[in-house]
């Protein structure tokens, strides 16, 4: 008999079922039009040809002119123009300044020719917008003034007001106005990662406190994870309504979980966050680090594509996903500093293994290291396009 959690996840999947193979069947275009019918008529997916871009075509399970490529953290410290734009501006301040967000988001598209822009933000921005006392400390990462460790702490968490998302909407609108046919990917942290930061009060090696809370105080954990799902879901929805054509839910710390704990205590909350944009029809990507054992469960939370880190080959990942799910990944970031022929051979291997899935979006197996030579990324994009055109 199915558990309540199983039924919850299945209900999320039923809200927006998307079998990539179905997109190639007769009537696929009509099905797509129905899928995105709730988007505003001026949305890029409906008005700017973005739906036929290599990224969106691939996420739909359709042929593309070439294998699309974009990089997590492509907008960031590896770019001299990013460092110049952000000089004297704190990270969270930058994330809430619409014209600066648009400029930073566009920089790697201009420089590298990637097939998508990723919205420049941070996973704790929704917390900040909800008036949680959090800051990003240089050399450490997000730090909360008051960790959330008791039922009273959870009850005291403020809800995210819709009006607080207006700077996000403005930043997205400014960005898509400049992107043309290049899609913008919306971004949010997954509920477990948001909740883990809240409980730990900052970064952690093993995320012991949130994992303990799941079992020692499951009611408080559930309430906290539900709050995180509402917050991340609202953040995603604001980006999509303003013009994002796909979204990625990023679970930085889910790799610390067993499959049993993920399914029992986390999956339904990620499903809730992804369900926040289900009726809008945009493709949804779910990525985590160290999550090789969780891939199918992450897909079953409601994702159209699953990001794979550098720890397992893409063909193995596709096999674990039943050979029916678009995959994203998974060039090892460490090889960006290797000799060019070594990087190219590795990229060819990733492309070959990616052909085992119904669609493949090239990415790194994590983010761009800050010390990366930008010219290496630009050349890698050109190489992938030529190899797959």
BALOBA-1460 file (C-alpha; in Angstrom, 3 decimals):
// residues 389
<rec num="1" residu="x" x="0.000" y="0.000" z="0.000"/>
<rec num="2" residu="x" x="1.383" y="3.435" z="-0.904"/>
<rec num="3" residu="x" x="2.488" y="5.641" z="1.953"/>
<rec num="4" residu="x" x="1.162" y="9.171" z="2.431"/>
<rec num="5" residu="x" x="4.518" y="10.468" z="1.238"/>
<rec num="6" residu="x" x="4.279" y="8.334" z="-1.918"/>
<rec num="7" residu="x" x="0.810" y="9.695" z="-2.618"/>
<rec num="8" residu="x" x="1.981" y="13.267" z="-2.026"/>
<rec num="9" residu="x" x="4.857" y="12.941" z="-4.487"/>
<rec num="10" residu="x" x="2.692" y="11.171" z="-7.045"/>
<rec num="11" residu="x" x="0.120" y="13.949" z="-6.778"/>
<rec num="12" residu="x" x="2.837" y="16.531" z="-7.510"/>
<rec num="13" residu="x" x="3.915" y="14.559" z="-10.571"/>
<rec num="14" residu="x" x="0.328" y="14.289" z="-11.740"/>
<rec num="15" residu="x" x="-0.004" y="18.070" z="-11.708"/>
<rec num="16" residu="x" x="2.394" y="18.388" z="-14.644"/>
<rec num="17" residu="x" x="3.318" y="14.995" z="-16.105"/>
<rec num="18" residu="x" x="6.055" y="15.302" z="-18.696"/>
<rec num="19" residu="x" x="7.389" y="12.260" z="-20.455"/>
<rec num="20" residu="x" x="10.153" y="13.601" z="-22.744"/>
<rec num="21" residu="x" x="9.296" y="10.974" z="-25.347"/>
<rec num="22" residu="x" x="5.763" y="12.336" z="-25.575"/>
<rec num="23" residu="x" x="7.060" y="15.586" z="-27.084"/>
<rec num="24" residu="x" x="8.022" y="13.742" z="-30.260"/>
<rec num="25" residu="x" x="4.635" y="12.091" z="-30.714"/>
<rec num="26" residu="x" x="1.922" y="13.455" z="-33.064"/>
<rec num="27" residu="x" x="0.248" y="16.418" z="-31.441"/>
<rec num="28" residu="x" x="3.353" y="17.259" z="-29.452"/>
<rec num="29" residu="x" x="3.241" y="20.933" z="-30.423"/>
<rec num="30" residu="x" x="-0.382" y="21.142" z="-29.343"/>
<rec num="31" residu="x" x="0.501" y="19.497" z="-26.032"/>
<rec num="32" residu="x" x="3.290" y="22.033" z="-25.553"/>
<rec num="33" residu="x" x="0.957" y="24.948" z="-26.247"/>
<rec num="34" residu="x" x="-1.446" y="23.563" z="-23.682"/>
<rec num="35" residu="x" x="1.367" y="23.113" z="-21.196"/>
<rec num="36" residu="x" x="2.471" y="26.773" z="-21.325"/>
<rec num="37" residu="x" x="-1.018" y="28.251" z="-21.788"/>
<rec num="38" residu="x" x="-1.007" y="29.792" z="-18.303"/>
<rec num="39" residu="x" x="2.044" y="31.946" z="-19.075"/>
<rec num="40" residu="x" x="1.478" y="35.584" z="-20.039"/>
<rec num="41" residu="x" x="1.215" y="36.056" z="-23.800"/>
<rec num="42" residu="x" x="4.340" y="38.231" z="-23.755"/>
<rec num="43" residu="x" x="6.400" y="35.551" z="-21.983"/>
<rec num="44" residu="x" x="9.543" y="34.579" z="-23.955"/>
<rec num="45" residu="x" x="8.399" y="30.964" z="-24.229"/>
<rec num="46" residu="x" x="5.341" y="32.194" z="-26.122"/>
<rec num="47" residu="x" x="6.609" y="35.219" z="-28.008"/>
<rec num="48" residu="x" x="10.362" y="35.259" z="-28.608"/>
<rec num="49" residu="x" x="11.190" y="31.897" z="-30.170"/>
<rec num="50" residu="x" x="12.796" y="30.662" z="-26.967"/>
<rec num="51" residu="x" x="10.771" y="27.440" z="-27.086"/>
<rec num="52" residu="x" x="12.801" y="26.382" z="-30.132"/>
<rec num="53" residu="x" x="16.168" y="27.147" z="-28.554"/>
<rec num="54" residu="x" x="18.591" y="24.230" z="-28.096"/>
<rec num="55" residu="x" x="18.109" y="24.245" z="-24.314"/>
<rec num="56" residu="x" x="14.317" y="24.210" z="-24.234"/>
<rec num="57" residu="x" x="14.100" y="21.787" z="-27.172"/>
<rec num="58" residu="x" x="16.407" y="19.382" z="-25.353"/>
<rec num="59" residu="x" x="14.499" y="19.688" z="-22.086"/>
<rec num="60" residu="x" x="11.345" y="18.898" z="-24.076"/>
<rec num="61" residu="x" x="12.948" y="15.755" z="-25.490"/>
<rec num="62" residu="x" x="13.148" y="17.187" z="-29.010"/>
<rec num="63" residu="x" x="16.106" y="17.325" z="-31.422"/>
<rec num="64" residu="x" x="18.255" y="20.454" z="-31.220"/>
<rec num="65" residu="x" x="20.701" y="22.143" z="-33.573"/>
<rec num="66" residu="x" x="23.471" y="21.214" z="-31.149"/>
<rec num="67" residu="x" x="23.836" y="19.941" z="-27.605"/>
<rec num="68" residu="x" x="23.140" y="22.925" z="-25.359"/>
<rec num="69" residu="x" x="25.666" y="24.015" z="-22.780"/>
<rec num="70" residu="x" x="25.612" y="26.374" z="-19.839"/>
<rec num="71" residu="x" x="27.579" y="26.399" z="-16.587"/>
<rec num="72" residu="x" x="26.525" y="26.739" z="-12.998"/>
<rec num="73" residu="x" x="28.261" y="29.802" z="-11.525"/>
<rec num="74" residu="x" x="29.008" y="31.017" z="-15.064"/>
<rec num="75" residu="x" x="28.069" y="34.483" z="-13.814"/>
<rec num="76" residu="x" x="30.596" y="35.042" z="-11.082"/>
<rec num="77" residu="x" x="34.123" y="35.514" z="-9.866"/>
<rec num="78" residu="x" x="35.842" y="33.892" z="-12.849"/>
<rec num="79" residu="x" x="34.896" y="36.919" z="-14.959"/>
<rec num="80" residu="x" x="36.861" y="40.174" z="-14.641"/>
<rec num="81" residu="x" x="33.764" y="42.122" z="-15.741"/>
<rec num="82" residu="x" x="31.847" y="40.552" z="-12.840"/>
<rec num="83" residu="x" x="34.469" y="41.616" z="-10.339"/>
<rec num="84" residu="x" x="34.415" y="45.133" z="-11.764"/>
<rec num="85" residu="x" x="30.607" y="45.335" z="-11.671"/>
<rec num="86" residu="x" x="30.422" y="44.120" z="-8.084"/>
<rec num="87" residu="x" x="33.287" y="46.176" z="-6.699"/>
<rec num="88" residu="x" x="32.212" y="47.729" z="-3.406"/>
<rec num="89" residu="x" x="28.851" y="45.942" z="-3.392"/>
<rec num="90" residu="x" x="28.006" y="43.117" z="-0.992"/>
<rec num="91" residu="x" x="26.686" y="39.852" z="-2.380"/>
<rec num="92" residu="x" x="23.129" y="40.129" z="-1.066"/>
<rec num="93" residu="x" x="22.960" y="43.802" z="-1.990"/>
<rec num="94" residu="x" x="24.038" y="42.878" z="-5.511"/>
<rec num="95" residu="x" x="21.378" y="40.163" z="-5.706"/>
<rec num="96" residu="x" x="18.681" y="42.709" z="-4.865"/>
<rec num="97" residu="x" x="19.798" y="45.455" z="-7.273"/>
<rec num="98" residu="x" x="17.862" y="44.760" z="-10.509"/>
<rec num="99" residu="x" x="20.112" y="46.523" z="-13.018"/>
<rec num="100" residu="x" x="23.211" y="44.904" z="-11.504"/>
<rec num="101" residu="x" x="21.584" y="41.456" z="-11.469"/>
<rec num="102" residu="x" x="20.659" y="41.835" z="-15.134"/>
<rec num="103" residu="x" x="24.165" y="42.940" z="-16.094"/>
<rec num="104" residu="x" x="25.843" y="40.073" z="-14.204"/>
<rec num="105" residu="x" x="23.391" y="37.494" z="-15.567"/>
<rec num="106" residu="x" x="24.068" y="38.646" z="-19.138"/>
<rec num="107" residu="x" x="27.868" y="38.750" z="-18.882"/>
<rec num="108" residu="x" x="28.606" y="35.049" z="-19.537"/>
<rec num="109" residu="x" x="26.110" y="34.937" z="-22.414"/>
<rec num="110" residu="x" x="27.972" y="37.756" z="-24.117"/>
<rec num="111" residu="x" x="31.423" y="36.353" z="-23.401"/>
<rec num="112" residu="x" x="30.977" y="32.581" z="-23.726"/>
<rec num="113" residu="x" x="28.038" y="32.170" z="-26.109"/>
<rec num="114" residu="x" x="26.339" y="29.714" z="-23.748"/>
<rec num="115" residu="x" x="22.861" y="28.444" z="-24.602"/>
<rec num="116" residu="x" x="21.198" y="29.815" z="-21.456"/>
<rec num="117" residu="x" x="21.560" y="32.491" z="-18.842"/>
<rec num="118" residu="x" x="21.188" y="31.496" z="-15.194"/>
<rec num="119" residu="x" x="19.589" y="34.100" z="-12.968"/>
<rec num="120" residu="x" x="22.223" y="35.667" z="-10.734"/>
<rec num="121" residu="x" x="21.180" y="35.102" z="-7.141"/>
<rec num="122" residu="x" x="21.965" y="33.110" z="-4.022"/>
<rec num="123" residu="x" x="20.027" y="30.375" z="-2.281"/>
<rec num="124" residu="x" x="19.511" y="32.531" z="0.828"/>
<rec num="125" residu="x" x="18.054" y="35.511" z="-1.060"/>
<rec num="126" residu="x" x="14.442" y="34.355" z="-0.438"/>
<rec num="127" residu="x" x="15.255" y="34.093" z="3.263"/>
<rec num="128" residu="x" x="16.597" y="37.642" z="3.193"/>
<rec num="129" residu="x" x="13.466" y="38.852" z="1.392"/>
<rec num="130" residu="x" x="11.367" y="37.194" z="4.091"/>
<rec num="131" residu="x" x="13.236" y="39.328" z="6.690"/>
<rec num="132" residu="x" x="15.283" y="36.465" z="8.122"/>
<rec num="133" residu="x" x="18.509" y="37.887" z="9.567"/>
<rec num="134" residu="x" x="21.057" y="36.312" z="7.222"/>
<rec num="135" residu="x" x="24.199" y="37.588" z="5.553"/>
<rec num="136" residu="x" x="26.941" y="36.154" z="3.357"/>
<rec num="137" residu="x" x="30.249" y="36.357" z="5.183"/>
<rec num="138" residu="x" x="33.354" y="36.477" z="2.999"/>
<rec num="139" residu="x" x="35.342" y="33.274" z="3.244"/>
<rec num="140" residu="x" x="32.571" y="31.454" z="5.079"/>
<rec num="141" residu="x" x="29.232" y="31.748" z="3.268"/>
<rec num="142" residu="x" x="25.667" y="32.347" z="4.495"/>
<rec num="143" residu="x" x="25.371" y="32.901" z="8.234"/>
<rec num="144" residu="x" x="22.165" y="33.411" z="10.233"/>
<rec num="145" residu="x" x="22.044" y="35.623" z="13.312"/>
<rec num="146" residu="x" x="19.686" y="33.146" z="15.003"/>
<rec num="147" residu="x" x="19.748" y="29.447" z="13.999"/>
<rec num="148" residu="x" x="16.365" y="27.712" z="13.786"/>
<rec num="149" residu="x" x="16.478" y="24.728" z="16.145"/>
<rec num="150" residu="x" x="13.247" y="24.585" z="18.119"/>
<rec num="151" residu="x" x="9.521" y="24.549" z="17.438"/>
<rec num="152" residu="x" x="9.356" y="28.142" z="18.680"/>
<rec num="153" residu="x" x="12.132" y="29.137" z="16.269"/>
<rec num="154" residu="x" x="10.205" y="27.646" z="13.366"/>
<rec num="155" residu="x" x="6.958" y="29.323" z="14.413"/>
<rec num="156" residu="x" x="8.755" y="32.673" z="14.522"/>
<rec num="157" residu="x" x="9.933" y="32.443" z="10.907"/>
<rec num="158" residu="x" x="8.338" y="35.216" z="8.828"/>
<rec num="159" residu="x" x="6.469" y="34.409" z="5.642"/>
<rec num="160" residu="x" x="7.738" y="35.857" z="2.373"/>
<rec num="161" residu="x" x="5.442" y="38.712" z="1.269"/>
<rec num="162" residu="x" x="4.699" y="38.788" z="-2.444"/>
<rec num="163" residu="x" x="5.672" y="42.453" z="-2.684"/>
<rec num="164" residu="x" x="9.176" y="41.618" z="-1.464"/>
<rec num="165" residu="x" x="9.712" y="39.743" z="-4.727"/>
<rec num="166" residu="x" x="9.305" y="42.869" z="-6.863"/>
<rec num="167" residu="x" x="13.088" y="43.460" z="-7.227"/>
<rec num="168" residu="x" x="13.398" y="39.872" z="-8.477"/>
<rec num="169" residu="x" x="10.644" y="40.398" z="-11.031"/>
<rec num="170" residu="x" x="12.265" y="43.617" z="-12.217"/>
<rec num="171" residu="x" x="15.672" y="41.971" z="-12.534"/>
<rec num="172" residu="x" x="14.230" y="39.104" z="-14.572"/>
<rec num="173" residu="x" x="12.298" y="41.477" z="-16.836"/>
<rec num="174" residu="x" x="15.414" y="43.579" z="-17.465"/>
<rec num="175" residu="x" x="17.407" y="40.451" z="-18.258"/>
<rec num="176" residu="x" x="15.009" y="38.780" z="-20.688"/>
<rec num="177" residu="x" x="14.560" y="42.073" z="-22.531"/>
<rec num="178" residu="x" x="18.230" y="41.728" z="-23.551"/>
<rec num="179" residu="x" x="18.423" y="37.972" z="-24.108"/>
<rec num="180" residu="x" x="16.387" y="37.588" z="-27.296"/>
<rec num="181" residu="x" x="16.076" y="33.880" z="-28.122"/>
<rec num="182" residu="x" x="18.427" y="32.792" z="-25.334"/>
<rec num="183" residu="x" x="16.416" y="31.364" z="-22.425"/>
<rec num="184" residu="x" x="16.792" y="32.469" z="-18.834"/>
<rec num="185" residu="x" x="16.876" y="29.744" z="-16.185"/>
<rec num="186" residu="x" x="15.313" y="30.667" z="-12.862"/>
<rec num="187" residu="x" x="17.023" y="29.507" z="-9.708"/>
<rec num="188" residu="x" x="16.223" y="28.570" z="-6.115"/>
<rec num="189" residu="x" x="17.708" y="26.524" z="-3.322"/>
<rec num="190" residu="x" x="15.879" y="23.302" z="-2.494"/>
<rec num="191" residu="x" x="14.018" y="23.076" z="0.832"/>
<rec num="192" residu="x" x="16.529" y="20.722" z="2.451"/>
<rec num="193" residu="x" x="19.464" y="22.996" z="1.709"/>
<rec num="194" residu="x" x="17.567" y="26.090" z="2.885"/>
<rec num="195" residu="x" x="16.452" y="24.295" z="6.055"/>
<rec num="196" residu="x" x="19.939" y="22.902" z="6.647"/>
<rec num="197" residu="x" x="21.433" y="26.390" z="6.584"/>
<rec num="198" residu="x" x="18.693" y="27.572" z="8.941"/>
<rec num="199" residu="x" x="19.308" y="24.814" z="11.489"/>
<rec num="200" residu="x" x="23.093" y="24.917" z="11.318"/>
<rec num="201" residu="x" x="23.154" y="28.709" z="11.278"/>
<rec num="202" residu="x" x="25.737" y="28.564" z="8.478"/>
<rec num="203" residu="x" x="27.773" y="26.135" z="6.371"/>
<rec num="204" residu="x" x="28.476" y="22.662" z="7.745"/>
<rec num="205" residu="x" x="30.563" y="19.657" z="6.790"/>
<rec num="206" residu="x" x="28.093" y="16.925" z="7.720"/>
<rec num="207" residu="x" x="24.737" y="18.723" z="8.285"/>
<rec num="208" residu="x" x="24.324" y="16.704" z="11.459"/>
<rec num="209" residu="x" x="21.886" y="19.115" z="13.142"/>
<rec num="210" residu="x" x="19.211" y="19.074" z="10.411"/>
<rec num="211" residu="x" x="19.557" y="15.323" z="9.977"/>
<rec num="212" residu="x" x="19.145" y="14.906" z="13.718"/>
<rec num="213" residu="x" x="16.135" y="17.224" z="13.784"/>
<rec num="214" residu="x" x="14.344" y="15.021" z="11.224"/>
<rec num="215" residu="x" x="14.295" y="12.166" z="13.709"/>
<rec num="216" residu="x" x="14.449" y="13.874" z="17.114"/>
<rec num="217" residu="x" x="11.790" y="16.516" z="16.372"/>
<rec num="218" residu="x" x="10.024" y="15.490" z="13.139"/>
<rec num="219" residu="x" x="7.139" y="17.916" z="13.646"/>
<rec num="220" residu="x" x="9.484" y="20.905" z="13.788"/>
<rec num="221" residu="x" x="11.486" y="19.577" z="10.853"/>
<rec num="222" residu="x" x="8.345" y="19.205" z="8.764"/>
<rec num="223" residu="x" x="7.168" y="22.705" z="9.627"/>
<rec num="224" residu="x" x="10.581" y="24.159" z="8.767"/>
<rec num="225" residu="x" x="10.835" y="22.252" z="5.479"/>
<rec num="226" residu="x" x="7.301" y="23.325" z="4.537"/>
<rec num="227" residu="x" x="8.268" y="26.940" z="5.191"/>
<rec num="228" residu="x" x="11.381" y="26.523" z="3.050"/>
<rec num="229" residu="x" x="9.327" y="24.946" z="0.238"/>
<rec num="230" residu="x" x="6.825" y="27.812" z="0.275"/>
<rec num="231" residu="x" x="9.623" y="30.361" z="0.232"/>
<rec num="232" residu="x" x="11.624" y="28.708" z="-2.565"/>
<rec num="233" residu="x" x="8.468" y="28.003" z="-4.545"/>
<rec num="234" residu="x" x="7.369" y="31.632" z="-4.417"/>
<rec num="235" residu="x" x="10.863" y="32.715" z="-5.474"/>
<rec num="236" residu="x" x="10.765" y="30.385" z="-8.490"/>
<rec num="237" residu="x" x="7.271" y="31.447" z="-9.471"/>
<rec num="238" residu="x" x="8.153" y="35.152" z="-9.422"/>
<rec num="239" residu="x" x="11.039" y="34.486" z="-11.811"/>
<rec num="240" residu="x" x="8.932" y="32.426" z="-14.218"/>
<rec num="241" residu="x" x="6.047" y="34.875" z="-14.287"/>
<rec num="242" residu="x" x="8.527" y="37.667" z="-15.062"/>
<rec num="243" residu="x" x="10.134" y="35.796" z="-17.965"/>
<rec num="244" residu="x" x="12.296" y="32.811" z="-16.922"/>
<rec num="245" residu="x" x="11.814" y="29.935" z="-19.381"/>
<rec num="246" residu="x" x="13.083" y="27.076" z="-17.191"/>
<rec num="247" residu="x" x="13.988" y="26.643" z="-13.531"/>
<rec num="248" residu="x" x="16.607" y="24.777" z="-11.549"/>
<rec num="249" residu="x" x="16.149" y="23.674" z="-7.959"/>
<rec num="250" residu="x" x="19.599" y="23.374" z="-6.394"/>
<rec num="251" residu="x" x="20.037" y="20.979" z="-3.458"/>
<rec num="252" residu="x" x="23.593" y="21.698" z="-2.371"/>
<rec num="253" residu="x" x="23.523" y="19.489" z="0.706"/>
<rec num="254" residu="x" x="21.159" y="16.611" z="-0.165"/>
<rec num="255" residu="x" x="24.163" y="14.364" z="-0.719"/>
<rec num="256" residu="x" x="24.503" y="14.111" z="3.059"/>
<rec num="257" residu="x" x="21.220" y="12.174" z="3.184"/>
<rec num="258" residu="x" x="20.484" y="8.489" z="2.844"/>
<rec num="259" residu="x" x="17.884" y="7.539" z="0.256"/>
<rec num="260" residu="x" x="15.528" y="6.515" z="3.063"/>
<rec num="261" residu="x" x="15.827" y="9.887" z="4.797"/>
<rec num="262" residu="x" x="15.457" y="11.739" z="1.503"/>
<rec num="263" residu="x" x="12.278" y="9.895" z="0.610"/>
<rec num="264" residu="x" x="10.770" y="10.146" z="4.084"/>
<rec num="265" residu="x" x="11.745" y="13.670" z="5.099"/>
<rec num="266" residu="x" x="12.775" y="15.711" z="2.044"/>
<rec num="267" residu="x" x="11.323" y="14.562" z="-1.267"/>
<rec num="268" residu="x" x="7.790" y="15.827" z="-0.699"/>
<rec num="269" residu="x" x="9.094" y="19.282" z="0.183"/>
<rec num="270" residu="x" x="11.161" y="19.507" z="-2.989"/>
<rec num="271" residu="x" x="8.020" y="18.363" z="-4.805"/>
<rec num="272" residu="x" x="6.103" y="21.254" z="-3.238"/>
<rec num="273" residu="x" x="8.738" y="23.768" z="-4.335"/>
<rec num="274" residu="x" x="8.730" y="22.453" z="-7.904"/>
<rec num="275" residu="x" x="4.935" y="22.296" z="-7.925"/>
<rec num="276" residu="x" x="4.840" y="26.063" z="-7.387"/>
<rec num="277" residu="x" x="5.540" y="26.487" z="-11.124"/>
<rec num="278" residu="x" x="3.868" y="23.295" z="-12.372"/>
<rec num="279" residu="x" x="0.849" y="25.066" z="-13.836"/>
<rec num="280" residu="x" x="3.117" y="27.433" z="-15.799"/>
<rec num="281" residu="x" x="4.620" y="24.558" z="-17.771"/>
<rec num="282" residu="x" x="8.273" y="25.595" z="-17.843"/>
<rec num="283" residu="x" x="10.838" y="22.760" z="-17.803"/>
<rec num="284" residu="x" x="12.237" y="22.018" z="-14.350"/>
<rec num="285" residu="x" x="15.752" y="20.821" z="-13.553"/>
<rec num="286" residu="x" x="16.704" y="19.323" z="-10.189"/>
<rec num="287" residu="x" x="20.392" y="19.262" z="-9.256"/>
<rec num="288" residu="x" x="22.275" y="18.187" z="-6.174"/>
<rec num="289" residu="x" x="25.859" y="17.395" z="-5.237"/>
<rec num="290" residu="x" x="26.777" y="13.919" z="-4.075"/>
<rec num="291" residu="x" x="23.289" y="12.724" z="-4.977"/>
<rec num="292" residu="x" x="24.085" y="9.727" z="-7.173"/>
<rec num="293" residu="x" x="21.934" y="7.478" z="-4.988"/>
<rec num="294" residu="x" x="19.038" y="9.959" z="-5.017"/>
<rec num="295" residu="x" x="18.675" y="10.678" z="-8.744"/>
<rec num="296" residu="x" x="15.412" y="8.822" z="-9.356"/>
<rec num="297" residu="x" x="13.868" y="10.206" z="-6.173"/>
<rec num="298" residu="x" x="14.866" y="13.729" z="-7.199"/>
<rec num="299" residu="x" x="13.323" y="13.175" z="-10.626"/>
<rec num="300" residu="x" x="10.160" y="11.823" z="-9.034"/>
<rec num="301" residu="x" x="9.797" y="15.027" z="-7.031"/>
<rec num="302" residu="x" x="8.627" y="16.611" z="-10.282"/>
<rec num="303" residu="x" x="11.649" y="17.350" z="-12.452"/>
<rec num="304" residu="x" x="11.874" y="17.151" z="-16.248"/>
<rec num="305" residu="x" x="15.668" y="16.848" z="-16.099"/>
<rec num="306" residu="x" x="18.131" y="15.795" z="-13.431"/>
<rec num="307" residu="x" x="21.524" y="17.374" z="-12.951"/>
<rec num="308" residu="x" x="24.369" y="14.935" z="-12.340"/>
<rec num="309" residu="x" x="27.553" y="15.905" z="-10.529"/>
<rec num="310" residu="x" x="31.013" y="14.724" z="-11.551"/>
<rec num="311" residu="x" x="31.065" y="11.673" z="-9.264"/>
<rec num="312" residu="x" x="29.219" y="9.224" z="-11.531"/>
<rec num="313" residu="x" x="29.222" y="8.830" z="-15.337"/>
<rec num="314" residu="x" x="26.182" y="10.090" z="-17.217"/>
<rec num="315" residu="x" x="25.368" y="6.675" z="-18.682"/>
<rec num="316" residu="x" x="25.267" y="5.217" z="-15.173"/>
<rec num="317" residu="x" x="23.057" y="8.087" z="-14.065"/>
<rec num="318" residu="x" x="20.759" y="7.564" z="-17.046"/>
<rec num="319" residu="x" x="20.511" y="3.873" z="-16.219"/>
<rec num="320" residu="x" x="19.512" y="4.717" z="-12.649"/>
<rec num="321" residu="x" x="16.871" y="7.027" z="-14.108"/>
<rec num="322" residu="x" x="15.469" y="4.241" z="-16.261"/>
<rec num="323" residu="x" x="16.769" y="5.711" z="-19.514"/>
<rec num="324" residu="x" x="13.755" y="8.022" z="-19.779"/>
<rec num="325" residu="x" x="14.948" y="11.282" z="-18.228"/>
<rec num="326" residu="x" x="16.923" y="14.180" z="-19.681"/>
<rec num="327" residu="x" x="20.245" y="14.548" z="-17.896"/>
<rec num="328" residu="x" x="22.405" y="17.586" z="-17.266"/>
<rec num="329" residu="x" x="26.146" y="17.528" z="-16.614"/>
<rec num="330" residu="x" x="28.811" y="16.574" z="-15.889"/>
<rec num="331" residu="x" x="32.245" y="17.832" z="-16.932"/>
<rec num="332" residu="x" x="34.561" y="17.732" z="-13.931"/>
<rec num="333" residu="x" x="35.422" y="21.337" z="-12.959"/>
<rec num="334" residu="x" x="38.923" y="20.180" z="-12.031"/>
<rec num="335" residu="x" x="39.670" y="19.507" z="-15.698"/>
<rec num="336" residu="x" x="39.125" y="23.129" z="-16.693"/>
<rec num="337" residu="x" x="42.735" y="23.719" z="-15.704"/>
<rec num="338" residu="x" x="44.030" y="20.600" z="-17.489"/>
<rec num="339" residu="x" x="45.779" y="20.671" z="-20.884"/>
<rec num="340" residu="x" x="43.328" y="21.447" z="-23.664"/>
<rec num="341" residu="x" x="43.529" y="17.987" z="-25.238"/>
<rec num="342" residu="x" x="42.784" y="16.366" z="-21.866"/>
<rec num="343" residu="x" x="39.730" y="18.582" z="-21.335"/>
<rec num="344" residu="x" x="38.496" y="17.921" z="-24.875"/>
<rec num="345" residu="x" x="38.829" y="14.152" z="-24.504"/>
<rec num="346" residu="x" x="36.941" y="14.303" z="-21.222"/>
<rec num="347" residu="x" x="34.218" y="16.431" z="-22.834"/>
<rec num="348" residu="x" x="33.901" y="13.909" z="-25.690"/>
<rec num="349" residu="x" x="33.451" y="11.140" z="-23.139"/>
<rec num="350" residu="x" x="30.743" y="13.130" z="-21.355"/>
<rec num="351" residu="x" x="28.964" y="13.740" z="-24.664"/>
<rec num="352" residu="x" x="29.179" y="10.069" z="-25.602"/>
<rec num="353" residu="x" x="27.756" y="8.946" z="-22.270"/>
<rec num="354" residu="x" x="25.062" y="11.616" z="-22.437"/>
<rec num="355" residu="x" x="23.699" y="10.028" z="-25.598"/>
<rec num="356" residu="x" x="22.323" y="7.213" z="-23.411"/>
<rec num="357" residu="x" x="19.609" y="9.613" z="-22.202"/>
<rec num="358" residu="x" x="16.686" y="11.021" z="-24.228"/>
<rec num="359" residu="x" x="18.300" y="14.441" z="-23.949"/>
<rec num="360" residu="x" x="21.538" y="15.909" z="-22.634"/>
<rec num="361" residu="x" x="22.329" y="19.426" z="-21.463"/>
<rec num="362" residu="x" x="26.069" y="19.893" z="-21.020"/>
<rec num="363" residu="x" x="27.124" y="21.484" z="-17.770"/>
<rec num="364" residu="x" x="29.854" y="21.042" z="-15.224"/>
<rec num="365" residu="x" x="29.483" y="18.482" z="-12.481"/>
<rec num="366" residu="x" x="29.259" y="21.505" z="-10.181"/>
<rec num="367" residu="x" x="30.034" y="25.210" z="-10.484"/>
<rec num="368" residu="x" x="32.770" y="27.171" z="-12.234"/>
<rec num="369" residu="x" x="35.778" y="27.543" z="-9.892"/>
<rec num="370" residu="x" x="36.611" y="31.222" z="-9.261"/>
<rec num="371" residu="x" x="40.144" y="30.838" z="-10.627"/>
<rec num="372" residu="x" x="38.997" y="29.465" z="-13.996"/>
<rec num="373" residu="x" x="40.403" y="31.155" z="-17.102"/>
<rec num="374" residu="x" x="37.326" y="32.588" z="-18.873"/>
<rec num="375" residu="x" x="38.854" y="31.814" z="-22.268"/>
<rec num="376" residu="x" x="38.789" y="28.105" z="-21.388"/>
<rec num="377" residu="x" x="35.023" y="28.249" z="-20.901"/>
<rec num="378" residu="x" x="34.465" y="30.175" z="-24.125"/>
<rec num="379" residu="x" x="36.565" y="27.701" z="-26.078"/>
<rec num="380" residu="x" x="34.793" y="24.758" z="-24.417"/>
<rec num="381" residu="x" x="31.398" y="26.084" z="-25.520"/>
<rec num="382" residu="x" x="32.664" y="26.413" z="-29.095"/>
<rec num="383" residu="x" x="34.139" y="22.907" z="-28.954"/>
<rec num="384" residu="x" x="30.877" y="21.344" z="-27.715"/>
<rec num="385" residu="x" x="28.828" y="23.143" z="-30.327"/>
<rec num="386" residu="x" x="31.141" y="21.971" z="-33.128"/>
<rec num="387" residu="x" x="31.250" y="18.401" z="-31.824"/>
<rec num="388" residu="x" x="27.469" y="18.100" z="-31.692"/>
<rec num="389" residu="x" x="26.220" y="20.323" z="-34.499"/>
